[in-house]
Amino acid sequence: WLGLKKIYSIASQGNYVLRIELQDWRGSRRHIEYSFSLGGPGTNYSLQLSRMSGSIPNALPEHTELRFSTADRAGDTASDSNCPENHLGGWWHSECEETNLNGKYVTPRSRGRLDRGKGLYWKPKKGRYYLLKSTKIMIHPTDLKTFD
């Protein structure tokens, strides 16, 4: 994890694309790309997204200001609970159920509902729940044509 201060420093230099690559426990790899903006420390590193493309359904709210939250510093979420405390790991939570790419590393054997909700997962509003083996989050300038 590069860190919010460094990511903000890079992203504030121009227009960037956010790419999230996910791999499930069956070896399937998928990705999604967003145009995005990231606020600074005064906004709790608020993130705004607009989906551009991808091979997986969107699981993050678009055109909504999401504040980064951790167990010791809750952001503004749609629910009353503290998402990072309940689901482990800091993230741009909105409803605590859509995605958590900074959670506990949970193997498929831990498929109990309590453990699964604390793991790495991607859950579109209408779609299947992806328990993840690995994730990769990258940014690149919009004038870069491809990651390949």
GIKAGI-V867008 format. One record per residue. N is the residue number from 1. RES is the residue in three letters. PSI is psi in whole degrees, -180 to 180 (none if undefined). OMEGA is omega in radians with two decimals (* if undefined). Layout:
n=N res=RES psi=PSI omega=OMEGA
n=N res=RES psi=PSI omega=OMEGA
This chain:
n=1 res=TRP psi=122 omega=-3.08
n=2 res=LEU psi=-36 omega=-3.14
n=3 res=GLY psi=145 omega=-3.05
n=4 res=LEU psi=-40 omega=-3.13
n=5 res=LYS psi=-44 omega=-3.12
n=6 res=LYS psi=-40 omega=3.11
n=7 res=ILE psi=-43 omega=3.11
n=8 res=TYR psi=-43 omega=3.13
n=9 res=SER psi=-42 omega=3.13
n=10 res=ILE psi=-51 omega=-3.05
n=11 res=ALA psi=-25 omega=-3.12
n=12 res=SER psi=-3 omega=3.14
n=13 res=GLN psi=-8 omega=-3.13
n=14 res=GLY psi=-161 omega=-3.14
n=15 res=ASN psi=130 omega=-3.08
n=16 res=TYR psi=158 omega=3.04
n=17 res=VAL psi=138 omega=3.06
n=18 res=LEU psi=125 omega=3.12
n=19 res=ARG psi=129 omega=3.10
n=20 res=ILE psi=123 omega=3.09
n=21 res=GLU psi=133 omega=-3.07
n=22 res=LEU psi=143 omega=3.03
n=23 res=GLN psi=128 omega=3.10
n=24 res=ASP psi=-178 omega=-3.06
n=25 res=TRP psi=-7 omega=3.06
n=26 res=ARG psi=1 omega=3.13
n=27 res=GLY psi=0 omega=3.13
n=28 res=SER psi=132 omega=3.13
n=29 res=ARG psi=135 omega=3.11
n=30 res=ARG psi=166 omega=3.13
n=31 res=HIS psi=166 omega=3.03
n=32 res=ILE psi=144 omega=3.12
n=33 res=GLU psi=143 omega=3.13
n=34 res=TYR psi=147 omega=2.78
n=35 res=SER psi=146 omega=-3.04
n=36 res=PHE psi=162 omega=2.95
n=37 res=SER psi=145 omega=-3.11
n=38 res=LEU psi=123 omega=3.09
n=39 res=GLY psi=169 omega=-3.11
n=40 res=GLY psi=-169 omega=-3.08
n=41 res=PRO psi=-31 omega=3.13
n=42 res=GLY psi=-16 omega=3.13
n=43 res=THR psi=15 omega=-3.03
n=44 res=ASN psi=38 omega=3.11
n=45 res=TYR psi=51 omega=-3.12
n=46 res=SER psi=140 omega=-3.08
n=47 res=LEU psi=132 omega=3.03
n=48 res=GLN psi=133 omega=-3.03
n=49 res=LEU psi=152 omega=2.97
n=50 res=SER psi=115 omega=-3.07
n=51 res=ARG psi=135 omega=3.12
n=52 res=MET psi=-48 omega=-3.09
n=53 res=SER psi=174 omega=3.06
n=54 res=GLY psi=170 omega=-3.12
n=55 res=SER psi=15 omega=3.11
n=56 res=ILE psi=146 omega=3.11
n=57 res=PRO psi=147 omega=3.13
n=58 res=ASN psi=139 omega=3.09
n=59 res=ALA psi=5 omega=3.13
n=60 res=LEU psi=140 omega=3.14
n=61 res=PRO psi=137 omega=3.10
n=62 res=GLU psi=153 omega=3.06
n=63 res=HIS psi=31 omega=3.12
n=64 res=THR psi=140 omega=3.12
n=65 res=GLU psi=112 omega=3.12
n=66 res=LEU psi=128 omega=3.13
n=67 res=ARG psi=137 omega=3.11
n=68 res=PHE psi=134 omega=3.13
n=69 res=SER psi=151 omega=3.09
n=70 res=THR psi=171 omega=-3.11
n=71 res=ALA psi=-33 omega=-3.12
n=72 res=ASP psi=-5 omega=3.11
n=73 res=ARG psi=96 omega=-3.10
n=74 res=ALA psi=140 omega=3.02
n=75 res=GLY psi=-175 omega=3.09
n=76 res=ASP psi=112 omega=3.11
n=77 res=THR psi=161 omega=-3.13
n=78 res=ALA psi=-27 omega=3.14
n=79 res=SER psi=169 omega=-3.12
n=80 res=ASP psi=-10 omega=-3.08
n=81 res=SER psi=164 omega=3.09
n=82 res=ASN psi=100 omega=-3.05
n=83 res=CYS psi=-50 omega=-3.09
n=84 res=PRO psi=-31 omega=3.12
n=85 res=GLU psi=-41 omega=-3.11
n=86 res=ASN psi=-31 omega=-3.06
n=87 res=HIS psi=4 omega=3.09
n=88 res=LEU psi=130 omega=3.06
n=89 res=GLY psi=141 omega=3.07
n=90 res=GLY psi=144 omega=-3.12
n=91 res=TRP psi=171 omega=3.05
n=92 res=TRP psi=76 omega=-3.10
n=93 res=HIS psi=148 omega=2.98
n=94 res=SER psi=-51 omega=-3.13
n=95 res=GLU psi=9 omega=3.10
n=96 res=CYS psi=-7 omega=-3.06
n=97 res=GLU psi=-13 omega=-2.99
n=98 res=GLU psi=-40 omega=-3.10
n=99 res=THR psi=152 omega=3.02
n=100 res=ASN psi=102 omega=-3.12
n=101 res=LEU psi=6 omega=3.07
n=102 res=ASN psi=28 omega=-3.12
n=103 res=GLY psi=-168 omega=3.10
n=104 res=LYS psi=145 omega=3.10
n=105 res=TYR psi=109 omega=-3.07
n=106 res=VAL psi=129 omega=3.13
n=107 res=THR psi=164 omega=-3.12
n=108 res=PRO psi=-24 omega=3.12
n=109 res=ARG psi=-21 omega=-3.13
n=110 res=SER psi=49 omega=-3.04
n=111 res=ARG psi=5 omega=3.06
n=112 res=GLY psi=144 omega=-3.07
n=113 res=ARG psi=-39 omega=-3.12
n=114 res=LEU psi=-44 omega=3.13
n=115 res=ASP psi=-41 omega=-3.08
n=116 res=ARG psi=-41 omega=-3.13
n=117 res=GLY psi=-14 omega=3.11
n=118 res=LYS psi=-2 omega=-3.09
n=119 res=GLY psi=-170 omega=3.05
n=120 res=LEU psi=120 omega=-3.13
n=121 res=TYR psi=161 omega=3.11
n=122 res=TRP psi=118 omega=-3.07
n=123 res=LYS psi=97 omega=3.03
n=124 res=PRO psi=153 omega=3.13
n=125 res=LYS psi=-44 omega=3.09
n=126 res=LYS psi=97 omega=-3.12
n=127 res=GLY psi=-178 omega=-3.08
n=128 res=ARG psi=160 omega=3.12
n=129 res=TYR psi=120 omega=-3.13
n=130 res=TYR psi=107 omega=3.00
n=131 res=LEU psi=126 omega=-2.91
n=132 res=LEU psi=142 omega=3.04
n=133 res=LYS psi=-39 omega=3.13
n=134 res=SER psi=155 omega=3.09
n=135 res=THR psi=153 omega=3.05
n=136 res=LYS psi=129 omega=3.13
n=137 res=ILE psi=124 omega=-3.08
n=138 res=MET psi=157 omega=2.99
n=139 res=ILE psi=151 omega=3.03
n=140 res=HIS psi=153 omega=3.11
n=141 res=PRO psi=147 omega=-3.12
n=142 res=THR psi=-22 omega=-3.14
n=143 res=ASP psi=-2 omega=3.02
n=144 res=LEU psi=125 omega=-2.98
n=145 res=LYS psi=-34 omega=-3.05
n=146 res=THR psi=160 omega=3.07
n=147 res=PHE psi=-18 omega=-3.05
n=148 res=ASP psi=none omega=*
